[in-house]
């Protein structure tokens, strides 16, 4: 999957944070954005590729990458900000969650707002049990549902967390592939 849309979305996000001024503008990485390799999930690119995103691909990529960046900041890493201040990471993460959700709400995409709220909750649970695979599967499902729409299977997969993280991880990943048509 191309990282061009991800890089573009993060450049727009960095420009917006710089224009807003304040602590986040001061914390922006001084160098150009890193070169995203195969390790970056390209979630904005994934969400933008689906039929629900048609005609608003750049906006969808931006909001998904902003919310994902918020998640990364809460975990102490970032692709656009210097993360040496743990307290600022939490505040910046919250700001980027709000940025993405507010932009989606402004364009009336409440379905995508719900998907991102769900993944934020899944990731909070995953962090509590230190399960990166669960977070990754949750993000794959959220990006897929934003791009292709939800299904009864994807909603059931979110509820699988009650049965344990391992079964939830498998259910979330399977539901994401089904939404994209990668698996029958």
Buried (B, 14 or more C-beta within 10 A) or exposed (E): EEBEBBBBBBBBBBEBBBEEEEBBBEBBBEEEBEEBEEEBBBBBBBBBBBEBBEEBBBBBBBBBBBBBBBBBBBBEEBBBBEBEEEEBBBEBBEBBBEBBBEBBEEEEBEEBBBBBBBBBEBBEBBBEEEBEBBBBBBBBBBBBBBBBBBBEEBEEBBEBBEEEBEEBBBBBBBBBBBBBEEEE
